[in-house]
Amino acid sequence: MPSMGDAGPDTWSDELERTGQVVFPQRRRRAAIRLGIMVLFALNLVLSDARRALDQDGVGWTLLAALLCAISLVFVAGSLWPVITLRPVLTVDQAGIRLGRHELVWDEVGAVGVITGWQVLRSLPVIPRDVWAKSLSVPLDNVKDLEVFAGWLGELLAQQHQNDVQS
């Protein structure tokens, strides 16, 4: 079953009207690819350092290899967590936009920014009205087509601002 992030604006709008929120969990395939890359780097580091530690004399090299192996395992575990939990979750609802623990209510949202970053690391900033507040960046991890999502989110923001003016 495809993720909500792989769907289109019609599906998102229908879900928002039907349930009052649209939930975009991490796209499992993207997280799994990141995990695979981290596992390859960790295996390379572990195997090369273990061999080097066994070839060298002294406790220092052995401790360095053990430390690097432990750090590699921490990075692999950090990459495994999103595959298992599909978090952080992006939620768009009547109250605002939330990515993990970071939230912007509609009154705080100033604009939908311009997509930034390299092709595989692109993100869409949601810019708050307060210049000192932290912006929220929607990654490709949650939404496949950021251009379409930016247009849909811009329409929602315009509706929210229009509803605020009428109230």
Buried (B, 14 or more C-beta within 10 A) or exposed (E): EEBBBBBEBEEBBEBBEEEEEBBBBBBEEBBBBBBEEBBEBBEEBBEEBBEBBEEEEEEEBBEBBEEBBEEBEEBBEEBBBBBEEBEBBBBBBEBBBBBEEEEBEBEBBBEBBEBEBEEEEBBBBBBBEEEEEEBBBBBBBBBBBBEBBBEBBEEBBEEBBEEEEEE
